[in-house]
Amino acid sequence: MRGIGTITNFLTIIGGTLVGLGVGKYVADNMRTTIEQAVGMVTIVLGVSTAAQSDNIVFPLVSVVLGGIIGELARIEHGFYVLGNWVKSRAESALAKRSRATTFHPRFVEGFVTATLLFSIGPMSILGSIDDGLGRGAQILIVKSALDGLVSIIFAATMGWGVALSAFVVAGYQAVMTLSASGLDAILTDRMVHEMSATGGIMVLGIGLRFMDVKPIRVGSLLPGLAVAPVLVALFAR
């Protein structure tokens, strides 16, 4: 069944969020900080190792620079925060009308943005969706689902409900790639995917630095770099 990988991914993010919310209330602040730092360090290592696999670091470099310019012009990072704040305000308003007034986690929007970026960037999301769409199986997305579910638990415990919202964006993103699998498979060469993954690795590094409050890197605005990388490979790679 095509699309089962994306459906599984959606459910594991939602499930992980629910578990994280249940566990989070029992986590002390100092332990919460330690967990965040541990996840941040692992994310940085993952980003560096992925980016280092580039055959020519110039491709990821130019891709993130051009992608950043495009992203800033399109105000992509701003759009993520607008969407997150809109959902938060709508949810609070709906609960207030039902006499169930509640205050969402102060990091609700940050949780949505960080989780969406981390779960969407990377070769597993791209390759897994293409394989699923071509009927080759959903193994890659199943593995990704397990990893995303575990990270969702940690993120939700520290940043609240916003993590669950990312499931809808990730599902939509992967569904589009799954439906477009035939076209993408015909266009993308192994080298293109390789440099696209390395470009994504730089963005994952940015997420790690951002998660640890080292630097507020606007990773959302770098996302167009994932589309720029294969174009540069097509034009200049030998």
C-alpha positions, 0 to 999 in steps of 0.5 A, spaced: 500 500 500 503 506 497 503 511 502 503 507 508 510 509 510 507 517 511 501 514 515 506 511 520 510 517 520 504 521 522 502 516 527 508 515 531 509 523 531 502 524 534 504 518 539 510 520 541 508 527 542 502 524 547 507 520 551 512 526 551 506 530 554 505 525 559 512 524 561 514 531 561 510 533 567 514 529 571 521 531 569 525 536 573 527 542 570 535 540 571 533 534 567 529 537 562 535 542 560 540 536 560 536 532 555 535 538 551 543 539 551 544 531 549 539 531 543 542 538 541 549 535 541 547 528 537 543 533 532 549 537 531 554 530 530 548 528 525 548 534 521 556 534 521 557 527 519 551 528 513 554 534 511 561 531 511 559 526 506 559 531 500 563 529 494 564 537 493 563 541 499 562 547 494 555 544 492 552 544 499 555 551 501 552 555 495 546 551 495 545 554 503 547 561 501 542 561 495 537 557 498 537 562 504 537 568 499 530 565 496 528 563 503 528 570 506 525 573 500 519 568 501 519 569 508 519 562 509 521 562 517 516 567 518 511 563 515 512 557 520 512 562 526 505 565 523 502 558 522 504 556 529 502 562 532 495 562 528 494 554 530 495 556 538 491 562 538 485 558 534 486 552 539 486 557 545 480 560 543 476 554 541 478 551 548 475 558 552 469 557 548 468 551 551 470 553 558 476 549 558 481 555 558 488 553 558 495 556 557 499 552 552 507 551 553 511 557 552 515 554 547 509 551 543 511 555 536 518 553 537 516 546 538 512 546 532 518 549 528 524 545 530 520 538 530 517 540 523 524 542 520 528 536 523 523 531 521 522 534 514 530 535 512 534 529 510 535 523 505 530 518 509 524 523 508 526 524 500 528 517 499 523 513 503 517 517 500 520 516 493 521 508 494 514 508 497 511 512 491 514 507 486 512 501 490 519 499 492 516 498 500 516 503 505 522 500 509 526 507 509 520 511 512 518 505 517 525 506 520 524 514 520 518 513 523 521 510 529 526 515 530 521 521 529 517 517 534 522 517 539 525 524 538 517 526 539 517 524 546 523 528 548 521 534 544 514 534 547 516 533 554 520 539 553 516 544 548 509 541 549 503 540 544 507 544 538 511 538 536 504 534 534 502 540 529 509 538 525 506 531 524 501 534 519 506 538 515 511 532 515 505 528 512 503 533 507 510 534 505 512 526 504 505 525 501 507 530 495 513 527 494 510 520 494 505 522 489 511 525 485 515 519 486 515 517 478 517 524 476 523 525 482 526 518 480 527 520 473 530 526 474 534 525 481 541 522 480 545 519 485 549 524 485 544 529 486 541 526 492 548 525 495 549 533 495 542 534 497 543 530 503 549 533 505 546 540 504 540 537 509 546 536 513 548 543 514 541 545 516 540 539 521 547 542 524 543 549 524 537 546 528 542 543 533 545 549 534 539 553 535 536 547 539 541 548 544 540 556 544 547 557 541 545 561 535 538 562 533 539 560 526 534 561 521 533 554 518 527 555 515 529 560 510 535 555 508 530 550 506 530 552 498 537 550 498 534 542 498 532 544 491 538 548 489 543 543 490 540 538 485 540 543 480 547 545 481 549 538 480 546 538 474 549 544 471 556 543 474 558 536 476 562 532 472 
